[in-house]
Amino acid sequence: MWPKADNIEYRRDAALAAHFAASSVSCRRLTAAEHRDREFAWRQVYQRTFASEGNFRHGTKAVDAYLRESATRWQFVPFLSGVPGTAVHVIRPEVSAFECEGPLLELGDFLNVEFFISPPDLSWTFVRTHEDFALGGPYFARHASTAPST
């Protein structure tokens, strides 16, 4: 599974880092091992959420729910493989993973990158795909243990 080396800079890294800086977001590029570990942890929590009739939002409702979150520490993690129930289909890595501090960003300029954003505790997640607003995405979900009861 990718990435295998820590010194790889992907073709969209500079544009994403510039976007973060222009939006007052400080970030640290994650190592390849950290990238894989963060995605693995995400999959432990959310892998099945989108494959079933899980409790998640999609489209503009997902964007709205995500932008209402108050997190200032978050992670931007491109997927390394597909996610069942979503339009996530990874062909090759386009950008590195980052640990960020600052306001949450919609990141609509990076629609062709399959990624998730979550706080470090994975209490919620926002997923962007190359098919956003066409085939169901983007997606927003809360971890079952942190979801408000109805």
N, C-alpha and C positions, 0 to 999 in steps of 0.2 A: 504494500500500500504506500502511496506517496505521502508526504515528501520524505525523502531518505537522507538528504544532506541539509545541514543548517545554513550553508553559505549560498543557497540559491535565492536569487532575487527574481521574482516573477514579473512578467511584463506590465502588470497594472499596479505594482507596489508603490511606485513613485507617485502616481496619480492619486491613489488612496491616501497615502501619507500627506500629500499636499492638501487634499480635501479635509482631512482631519485637522491639520494645522490651521487652515483658513476658518474652520468652525470652532476654534478654541478647544480642541480635543487633543490631549497629550496621549501618546501611544508608545507601546513597546512591541516590537516585532517578536513573536513567539518562536522558539526553536522548533525544529521539525518534531522532536519528541513531545514537546508541550502541545503542539498542534494536534498530533494524533491522540494524545491523552485527553485533551479538551473535547474532541469529537467523540471519543469513546465514552466519556462521562455523560455527554449529551444524549447519546444513543441509549444509555442505560435508563435514562429518565423518559425520553420522548420518542424512541424508535417506533412504538406501536400507536402513538397518539393519532397520527394522521392516516393510518391504514384502516382504521375502524370508524365508527360513528362517534369518535371521541369528542370531547368538549373543547373545541377550538374555533377561532374566528378566521375568516379568510377575506381577501379583497380589501376594500376600503375600511371595513370594520376592523380588520387586523391592524392596519396602519394606524387607525385612530387609537385602538387599545394600546398599542406599543408606544406611541408618542405621549400617552398619558402617564406612563410609568415615570417614577421619580429617580431612577437609578442614575448615579454619576460614575460608577465603576462598572464597566461592562467589557465583554469580549466579542470580537468580530472573528468568526471562525468559518472559513470556506469548507464546504463538504468535500470529503475525499472519495465518497461513493454515494450512490442513490439513496433516497429515503422512501420507503413504501408509502403509498397513498398520496404522494406529492408529485409535482413535475420536476423534482430534483433529479437531474441526469448529468453526471460529471464526466466530461470527456478528458480534460487535462486541467491541472492546476493553473489558475489565472492570477492569483494573488495570495500573499502570505496571510497568516492569522496574526491578530494583534490583540493586546490587552490595552484597554482604553480608559481614560478618565476625562469626564466632561459631559456636555449635554448629549442626549441620544440623538442620533441622526437617522433620517429616513434612508439615505444612501440610494436614492432612485437613479443616480448616475452610474450605478454599478449593477444594473439589472441582468446583465449576462453572466454574472458570477453567482454561483449557488452558495449561499452562506446562511449562518444563523448568528443572531445576536442574543446574548443572555447575560444576566449579572453572574458573578462568580458562583453564587449558590444555586444557579439554575432554577430559581423559583418561577421564572417565566421564560419564554423564548419567542423570538420573531424570526421567521424563515423567509428568505427571498429566493426566488427561482428565476430561471430564464423565461418562464411562461407566466409571470405575474400578470394578473388582471385578465388573462385569457383562459387559463385552465385551472382556476381556483386560487392561486397564490396572490399575494403573500399570505402567510399564516401566522397566527399568534395563539399561544396556548400557555396555560399555567400548569405547574406541577400539581398533581392531584392533592398533595398534602398542604398546598398553599392557596388553593382555589377557594374563593369565598363560598360559603354554603348558601343554597337557595331554598 
